[in-house]
Structure formats: structure tokens, C-alpha cells
Amino acid sequence: ERIIGKIIPFTESQRVAVESIREKIWTLYADLKHYKEYPDEDKKIELDIRFDEIFQEETCFITLNETLKRIYKNKEELLLVLDRPDIPLHNNGSETDIREYVKKRKISGGTRSDVGRKCRDTFTSIKKTCRKLKISFWEYLNDRITGECNIPRLNNIMSQRASPSTY
């Protein structure tokens, strides 16, 4: 949506072309989401073919055609879900993870040293990891600072929760 949304058509035929492609992409995306839930070999082949048809389509709008070609070059990455239905279709989680860094950097104007940047990044990473693991960041910090170590290390908790025996 972001890429196609930035294309500004100048004529009615260009507007129609952009709308048509946008509709096809959103339909494909919805079908990929469905495939994630219900993988099927026939559907996999059909989705792969539809991707080719959409992103190799020639329209009356050169800018749109170039954008489609650029996206098509990433086909393998964009259709990874066909081979790995367990992975997310988008990177919203990753973008959410870095949003906090960006906000702090904008507000503070950045750090004054490499050490300051490393501290900020480390603490933000610990805080985000605690949040994802549903552990109080402040309790975890206090546990580490006091040396009590009642809360296991975050990497151990992540490994334990990710191990196949927990499924």
C-alpha cells in the first residue's frame, strides 16, 4: 500500500490502472493470509502464478510499471509464506520494535557518544524483551542490580519458551 499509494496518477486511465493493481494486490494479500491458516499445494501454485501476473502486468502508466518490476524482484522474499506459513506476512512487529528508538532519538536529539547510544539501545532492548516475555522491566532490573537473580536470564527464558517440548 505504501509503495503503490505514493504513485500519483495524472490521467484517468492512470488512476484506473493504479486502482486496479491496488485491488489485485489486496486480494492477493487476503488470499495469502488465508493460505497461512490453511496451506494447500494447489493454492500455493495458484498464488505464485497470480503474483507473477500482477507484478509483471504492463499498464498504461510507466511509473506504476517500474514500481511493479521493483517489487517483483523481491518475489522470493515476499512469497516466503508459501513455503513457511508459520512466518508473518508483514514486518509490523519489527517496525513496532524500532519505533521506540526513533521516538527517543527525535525527542532527545540523539546521544552524545557511542557509549550513550549503546546504553540507550541496550536498555531499550531489555525493556522490549521483558515486555514481550510479560516480565516487569523494573523488577528485572532491580533483580539484576541487587544481585538476587531470582528472575532467570532473558535468553534462558526465551530458549525455554521456544523449545519444542513446550508445544
Residue pairs with C-beta under 8 A, 6 or more apart in sequence:
1 22
1 25
1 26
3 67
3 71
4 18
4 21
4 22
4 25
4 64
4 67
5 22
7 18
7 61
7 63
7 64
7 67
9 15
9 17
9 18
9 61
13 60
13 61
14 59
14 60
14 61
14 64
17 59
17 60
17 61
17 64
18 61
18 64
20 59
21 54
21 57
21 59
21 64
21 68
24 50
24 54
25 54
28 47
28 50
28 51
28 54
29 89
31 43
31 47
31 50
32 47
32 79
32 81
32 82
32 89
33 89
35 43
35 44
35 47
35 81
35 82
35 85
36 81
36 85
36 89
37 85
39 85
44 82
47 79
47 82
48 79
48 82
51 75
51 78
51 79
52 72
52 75
54 68
55 68
55 69
55 71
55 72
55 75
56 68
56 69
56 72
57 65
57 68
58 65
59 65
59 68
71 78
80 87
81 87
81 89
97 128
100 124
100 128
101 120
101 121
101 124
104 120
104 124
110 117
111 117
111 119
111 120
126 137
126 140
126 141
126 154
127 137
129 154
129 158
130 136
130 137
130 140
130 154
131 137
133 154
133 157
133 158
133 161
135 151
135 154
135 157
139 151
140 151
140 154
143 149
143 150
143 151
152 160
160 166
